[in-house]
């Protein structure tokens, strides 16, 4: 695996390969890799001749300095995992390589004002900035992201459309532990007891999906989830919402339920976790 810390050598390397290649795939990450990231690598490798992964903890998308400071970093272990999966290229820059002055900001209208956007102002502007840089640096034919960060994927899709990036986007399904807990780099900060408490997110989603598809009003479901969250001493619920999967606006017409998604965010022992589940039309 070729490892680059600087932009120009990476560009030169890919330029030298590009004329002989059918496609280059990109898997952006912030490191602390787990099986969910490796699923992205495998999806990329299956469809591209060269797989480029990036590991960069982007400061622009953190609106909480403590969260940035505590974000897990394990570059050496990550490199070994990428090598084992057959990733051909890694881009692991420092902040000084990625940022040289004042940062640009993005506004995505209503899409970045709800859900994560409401609780993490400026987060998606930072995501859009670093993804724009990666698309410009690598110039991939395809890029791969996890479904767990669903709103992020919708933001990146709008970014692609507005800036006309010639890249095909792929969302890869959530990878979960046997218990149902969605894999996340932040899970490294959870004890076994915390992980059991964190199952509140998954169980809330699956129970709600069953109830919605059986005609239970979402307002009743949400009230019950909020009540149970207050009784769970390890969980601090931020949001639990039913939305249109394309616009992420509240889904009020149940005739359109097959276009619905339920999203949740909560703190477990001061570790912020998110999860979601797509709805399907009842047969």
C-alpha positions in Angstrom: 0.0 0.0 0.0 1.3 3.4 -1.0 1.0 6.0 1.8 0.9 9.8 1.2 0.9 12.6 3.7 1.1 15.4 1.0 -1.3 16.4 -1.7 1.1 16.9 -4.7 2.9 13.5 -4.5 -0.5 11.8 -4.2 -1.8 13.7 -7.3 1.3 12.8 -9.3 1.0 9.1 -8.3 -2.7 8.9 -9.3 -2.1 10.9 -12.5 0.6 8.4 -13.5 -1.9 5.6 -13.0 -5.1 7.2 -14.3 -4.5 6.8 -18.0 -4.2 3.0 -17.6 -7.1 2.6 -15.2 -10.8 2.2 -15.7 -11.7 3.7 -12.3 -10.5 5.0 -9.0 -12.6 4.7 -5.9 -12.4 6.8 -2.7 -13.3 5.8 0.9 -13.0 8.9 3.2 -12.6 8.1 6.9 -11.5 9.7 10.1 -9.6 6.6 11.2 -10.2 4.4 14.2 -11.3 1.8 11.7 -13.7 -0.9 12.3 -15.7 -3.5 10.3 -18.0 -0.9 9.0 -15.1 1.0 7.4 -13.8 -2.3 6.0 -17.2 -3.0 4.4 -16.7 0.3 2.5 -13.2 -0.7 1.4 -14.6 -4.1 0.1 -17.4 -2.4 -1.7 -14.9 0.0 -3.3 -12.5 -2.7 -4.3 -15.3 -4.7 -6.0 -16.0 -1.9 -8.4 -12.7 -0.1 -8.9 -9.2 -0.9 -10.0 -7.6 1.3 -7.4 -9.0 1.9 -3.9 -7.9 5.1 -2.2 -8.7 5.6 1.5 -8.2 8.8 3.5 -7.6 9.0 7.2 -8.1 12.6 8.5 -9.8 13.8 11.6 -11.2 17.0 10.1 -11.3 19.8 12.7 -13.7 21.9 10.6 -16.6 19.5 11.2 -16.3 19.5 15.0 -18.2 22.2 16.9 -17.1 20.8 20.2 -13.3 21.0 21.0 -13.6 18.2 23.7 -15.2 15.9 21.1 -12.3 16.6 18.7 -9.7 16.0 21.4 -11.2 12.7 22.5 -11.8 11.4 19.0 -10.0 8.0 18.9 -6.8 7.9 16.8 -5.0 4.7 15.9 -3.1 5.3 12.6 -0.7 2.4 12.9 -3.4 -0.2 13.5 -5.6 1.4 10.8 -2.7 1.0 8.3 -2.5 -2.7 9.1 -6.2 -3.1 8.6 -6.2 -1.4 5.3 -3.2 -3.4 4.1 -5.0 -6.6 5.1 -8.1 -5.6 3.0 -5.9 -4.8 0.0 -6.4 -1.1 -0.1 -3.8 0.3 -2.5 -3.5 3.9 -1.5 -3.8 5.8 1.8 -3.9 9.6 2.1 -3.2 10.6 5.7 -2.5 14.4 5.8 -1.8 16.8 8.6 -3.9 19.9 9.3 -1.3 22.1 7.7 -1.6 20.2 4.4 -5.4 20.4 4.3 -5.9 24.0 5.5 -3.9 27.1 4.6 -6.1 30.0 5.6 -9.6 30.9 6.4 -12.1 28.2 5.8 -14.9 28.5 3.3 -18.5 27.8 4.5 -21.4 26.1 2.9 -25.2 26.5 3.3 -27.5 23.6 2.3 -30.7 25.4 3.0 -33.1 23.3 5.1 -31.1 20.1 4.7 -28.4 21.1 7.1 -30.7 22.9 9.6 -32.6 19.8 10.9 -31.5 16.7 13.0 -27.7 16.8 13.2 -27.6 20.3 11.8 -29.8 21.6 14.7 -27.6 20.1 17.4 -24.2 20.5 15.6 -24.2 23.9 13.9 -21.5 24.3 11.3 -20.8 20.5 11.2 -22.0 19.9 7.7 -20.2 23.0 6.3 -17.0 21.4 7.7 -17.9 18.0 6.2 -18.7 19.6 2.8 -15.4 21.5 2.8 -13.2 18.5 3.5 -15.1 16.3 1.1 -14.7 18.9 -1.6 -11.0 19.0 -1.0 -10.8 15.2 -1.2 -12.8 15.0 -4.4 -10.6 17.7 -5.9 -7.3 16.0 -4.8 -8.2 12.4 -5.6 -10.7 13.0 -8.5 -12.3 9.6 -7.9 -14.8 8.0 -10.2 -16.8 6.6 -7.2 -16.9 7.4 -3.5 -18.2 5.3 -0.7 -19.9 6.4 2.6 -21.8 4.5 5.4 -25.5 4.7 5.8 -25.2 5.4 9.5 -24.2 9.0 8.6 -27.4 9.2 6.5 -27.8 13.0 6.7 -24.2 13.4 5.8 -24.7 11.3 2.7 -27.6 13.5 1.6 -25.5 16.6 2.2 -22.6 15.2 0.1 -25.1 14.3 -2.7 -26.3 17.9 -2.8 -22.7 19.1 -2.8 -21.9 16.8 -5.7 -25.0 18.1 -7.7 -24.3 21.8 -7.0 -20.6 21.7 -7.7 -20.9 19.2 -10.5 -18.3 16.8 -9.2 -18.1 13.9 -11.7 -18.2 11.3 -9.0 -20.7 8.4 -8.5 -21.8 8.2 -4.8 -22.5 4.9 -3.0 -24.1 4.5 0.4 -23.2 1.2 2.1 -25.6 -0.4 4.6 -24.9 -0.1 8.4 -22.7 -2.8 9.9 -23.8 -3.8 13.4 -22.6 -5.9 16.2 -24.5 -9.1 16.9 -26.4 -7.2 19.5 -27.6 -4.7 16.9 -25.4 -1.8 18.0 -24.3 0.2 15.0 -20.5 0.1 14.6 -18.9 3.5 15.3 -15.3 4.7 16.1 -16.9 6.3 19.1 -17.8 2.9 20.5 -14.2 2.5 21.6 -15.0 5.0 24.3 -17.9 2.8 25.6 -17.6 0.2 28.4 -19.5 -3.1 28.1 -22.1 -1.6 30.4 -22.3 1.5 28.2 -22.7 -0.7 25.0 -25.7 -2.4 26.7 -27.2 1.0 27.5 -26.5 2.1 23.9 -28.8 -0.6 22.6 -31.6 1.8 23.5 -31.0 3.4 20.1 -31.3 0.3 18.1 -34.2 -1.1 20.0 -36.0 2.2 19.7 -35.6 2.2 16.0 -36.7 -1.4 15.4 -39.6 -1.2 17.7 -40.8 2.1 16.1 -40.5 0.6 12.6 -42.7 -2.3 13.6 -45.3 -0.1 15.2 -45.3 2.5 12.3 -45.8 -0.2 9.8 -48.7 -1.5 11.9 -50.4 1.9 11.9 -49.4 3.3 15.3 -49.1 7.1 15.1 -45.5 8.3 15.3 -46.4 10.9 18.0 -47.3 8.1 20.4 -44.2 6.2 19.6 -42.0 9.2 20.1 -43.5 10.1 23.4 -42.9 6.5 24.6 -39.2 6.7 23.5 -38.7 10.0 25.2 -40.3 8.6 28.4 -38.1 5.5 28.3 -35.0 7.6 27.7 -35.7 9.6 30.9 -35.9 6.4 32.8 -32.5 5.1 31.4 -29.9 6.8 33.5 -27.2 6.1 30.9 -28.9 7.7 28.0 -29.5 11.4 27.1 -31.8 11.6 24.0 -31.2 14.4 21.6 -33.7 13.6 18.9 -35.9 10.8 17.6 -37.6 11.7 14.3 -39.5 10.3 11.4 -38.5 12.0 8.1 -38.7 11.7 4.4 -35.5 9.9 3.3 -34.8 12.3 0.5 -35.6 15.7 2.1 -35.2 14.8 5.8 -38.2 16.9 6.5 -40.9 15.5 8.9 -42.9 12.7 7.2 -46.5 13.5 7.9 -48.3 11.7 5.0 -48.3 8.0 6.0 -49.2 7.1 2.4 -45.6 7.9 1.6 -44.3 5.7 4.4 -42.0 3.6 2.1 -40.0 6.8 1.7 -39.6 7.2 5.4 -36.6 6.9 7.7 -36.4 7.1 11.5 -33.3 8.8 12.9 -32.0 9.0 16.5 -29.2 10.6 18.3 -28.3 10.3 22.0 -25.4 10.6 24.5 -24.4 7.4 26.3 -21.9 8.2 29.1 -21.1 11.5 27.3 -20.4 9.7 24.0 -22.6 10.9 21.2 -24.1 8.2 19.0 -26.4 8.2 16.0 -28.4 5.5 14.2 -31.2 5.2 11.7 -33.5 2.7 10.0 -35.2 2.9 6.7 -38.9 2.0 6.4 -40.4 -0.2 3.8 -43.9 -0.4 2.4 -45.9 -3.1 4.3 -46.7 -5.9 2.0 
